[in-house]
Amino acid sequence: MDRRSHVKVDEKLLGYTNESLHEWLDLTVKYLGSSHRQVKHGYKAIKWAQELFGEEGGKIAALHIMIDTRIVDREWLEEYIKE
């Protein structure tokens, strides 16, 4: 899911977003491609995001990671944010 879609999902489900946090989570994508998820897409990244961006940042990171690791159905979310 691209950053714009992550931001829309945050706004729709959480009522807030932080585009800088999404950029931070995906910073290594240009070097590692889809393997970037091995760097900041686990439970430690959620704790780290919470330390850096506050409690809301932890929630945003958790949602971002659940989407990228396909714990949450991406197709459903894409339809949901269109509404």
NORWONOR-V235994 format. One record per residue. N is the residue number from 1. RES is the residue in three letters. SS is DSSP state (H for helix, E for strand, - for the rest). PHI is phi in whole degrees, 0 to 359 (none if undefined). D_LAST is the distance of its C-alpha to the last C-alpha in Angstrom with 1 decimal. Layout:
BEGIN
n=N res=RES ss=SS phi=PHI d_last=D_LAST
n=N res=RES ss=SS phi=PHI d_last=D_LAST
END
This chain:
BEGIN
n=1 res=MET ss=- phi=none d_last=17.3
n=2 res=ASP ss=- phi=281 d_last=18.0
n=3 res=ARG ss=H phi=300 d_last=18.4
n=4 res=ARG ss=H phi=301 d_last=15.5
n=5 res=SER ss=H phi=291 d_last=13.1
n=6 res=HIS ss=H phi=301 d_last=15.1
n=7 res=VAL ss=H phi=297 d_last=14.9
n=8 res=LYS ss=H phi=297 d_last=11.1
n=9 res=VAL ss=H phi=297 d_last=11.3
n=10 res=ASP ss=H phi=305 d_last=14.2
n=11 res=GLU ss=H phi=298 d_last=12.7
n=12 res=LYS ss=H phi=287 d_last=9.7
n=13 res=LEU ss=H phi=269 d_last=12.3
n=14 res=LEU ss=- phi=257 d_last=15.6
n=15 res=GLY ss=- phi=88 d_last=15.1
n=16 res=TYR ss=- phi=202 d_last=17.2
n=17 res=THR ss=- phi=207 d_last=18.1
n=18 res=ASN ss=- phi=207 d_last=21.3
n=19 res=GLU ss=H phi=297 d_last=21.2
n=20 res=SER ss=H phi=297 d_last=25.0
n=21 res=LEU ss=H phi=293 d_last=24.6
n=22 res=HIS ss=H phi=297 d_last=22.5
n=23 res=GLU ss=H phi=299 d_last=25.1
n=24 res=TRP ss=H phi=299 d_last=27.8
n=25 res=LEU ss=H phi=297 d_last=26.5
n=26 res=ASP ss=- phi=257 d_last=26.3
n=27 res=LEU ss=- phi=304 d_last=29.4
n=28 res=THR ss=- phi=272 d_last=31.4
n=29 res=VAL ss=H phi=299 d_last=29.0
n=30 res=LYS ss=H phi=290 d_last=31.0
n=31 res=TYR ss=H phi=261 d_last=34.2
n=32 res=LEU ss=H phi=247 d_last=33.2
n=33 res=GLY ss=H phi=63 d_last=30.2
n=34 res=SER ss=H phi=293 d_last=28.3
n=35 res=SER ss=H phi=290 d_last=31.3
n=36 res=HIS ss=H phi=301 d_last=30.2
n=37 res=ARG ss=H phi=293 d_last=28.5
n=38 res=GLN ss=H phi=287 d_last=32.0
n=39 res=VAL ss=H phi=270 d_last=32.7
n=40 res=LYS ss=H phi=232 d_last=30.0
n=41 res=HIS ss=- phi=230 d_last=27.7
n=42 res=GLY ss=- phi=226 d_last=29.6
n=43 res=TYR ss=H phi=298 d_last=30.3
n=44 res=LYS ss=H phi=294 d_last=32.8
n=45 res=ALA ss=H phi=294 d_last=30.2
n=46 res=ILE ss=H phi=295 d_last=28.2
n=47 res=LYS ss=H phi=298 d_last=31.4
n=48 res=TRP ss=H phi=298 d_last=32.3
n=49 res=ALA ss=H phi=299 d_last=28.9
n=50 res=GLN ss=H phi=295 d_last=29.5
n=51 res=GLU ss=H phi=294 d_last=33.0
n=52 res=LEU ss=H phi=278 d_last=31.9
n=53 res=PHE ss=H phi=241 d_last=28.6
n=54 res=GLY ss=H phi=88 d_last=29.1
n=55 res=GLU ss=H phi=302 d_last=27.5
n=56 res=GLU ss=H phi=298 d_last=23.9
n=57 res=GLY ss=H phi=299 d_last=24.8
n=58 res=GLY ss=H phi=297 d_last=25.8
n=59 res=LYS ss=H phi=292 d_last=22.4
n=60 res=ILE ss=H phi=297 d_last=20.6
n=61 res=ALA ss=H phi=298 d_last=23.1
n=62 res=ALA ss=H phi=300 d_last=22.8
n=63 res=LEU ss=H phi=296 d_last=19.1
n=64 res=HIS ss=H phi=304 d_last=19.7
n=65 res=ILE ss=H phi=292 d_last=22.6
n=66 res=MET ss=H phi=296 d_last=21.0
n=67 res=ILE ss=H phi=289 d_last=18.3
n=68 res=ASP ss=H phi=294 d_last=21.1
n=69 res=THR ss=- phi=267 d_last=23.5
n=70 res=ARG ss=- phi=65 d_last=21.0
n=71 res=ILE ss=- phi=289 d_last=21.5
n=72 res=VAL ss=- phi=258 d_last=17.7
n=73 res=ASP ss=- phi=294 d_last=16.2
n=74 res=ARG ss=H phi=296 d_last=14.8
n=75 res=GLU ss=H phi=298 d_last=13.2
n=76 res=TRP ss=H phi=300 d_last=11.2
n=77 res=LEU ss=H phi=299 d_last=10.2
n=78 res=GLU ss=H phi=298 d_last=9.2
n=79 res=GLU ss=H phi=292 d_last=6.9
n=80 res=TYR ss=H phi=297 d_last=5.6
n=81 res=ILE ss=H phi=284 d_last=5.4
n=82 res=LYS ss=H phi=286 d_last=3.8
n=83 res=GLU ss=- phi=292 d_last=0.0
END
